[in-house]
Amino acid sequence: MNTLTDIRLLAFDVFGTVVDWRGSVAREVEALGLGIDGAAFADAWRERYLPAMKAVRKGTRDWVNLDTLHRENLEGVLQEFGIADQLDDAARSDLNRAWHRLDPWSDTVEGLARLRSRFVVTTLSNGNIGLLANLSKRAALSWDCIVSAETFKAYKPDPRTYLGVAGLFDLNPAQVMLCAAHATDLRAAAKSGLRTAYIDRPLEWGPDRLGDVPGPEDRFDFSASSIDDLARQLGC
């Protein structure tokens, strides 16, 4: 039987777990001087994230990457906030790339470096590869590999993503641990046989939002207050 000492690979969710998408997008929106609440705009944009992937998950739409979905969602949010006439196509394209420029949480860079001293550490994100590469380079995030939903043409929580990352490294699922701030992601990973580590990010959705937190029924392998804390628990 596999034990926690058999873990070889840590696979990280990125948006919210590793980087502060809300604060980063809000700052970029505020800097445009559009006269709107940047945080509210970021929330509205992100709230279209899961619905936009639904058709791809159901197979009623061909695969498109997250940059494409973000841009489509942006058009809708601009209309929602009544500012569509204030940004031309070039400005919209640049704003869409705000997702390539997200800032890491304060513990992320050091925590990932510590974990890499003992484990192979990769992304497992719904973000596309180009987005993740640009984001990681800007934020000085150290990965051994960048793995994306784009790799498998399937968005989490499709089992192909969790089983796929194990297969890429020739590991059985129990040798892989998903590290994420979202209980839904972790539950799906556990159903595919992966180990799980919950990383609490209470400010992901701002001071008044709890986000996708574990319920009393959840039993994840680790629960950490930060990536640094997870590294400490794993002996790094």
PyMOL commands that set and color helices and strands:
alter all, ss='L'
color gray80, all
select helices_A, chain A and resi 4-6+21-31+38-47+49-58+66-80+84-86+89-100+108-116+129-139+149-152+159-168+173-175+183-191+227-233
alter helices_A, ss='H'
color red, helices_A
select strands_A, chain A and resi 9-12+19-20+103-104+120-123+176-180+195-199+222-224
alter strands_A, ss='S'
color yellow, strands_A
deselect
rebuild
show_as cartoon
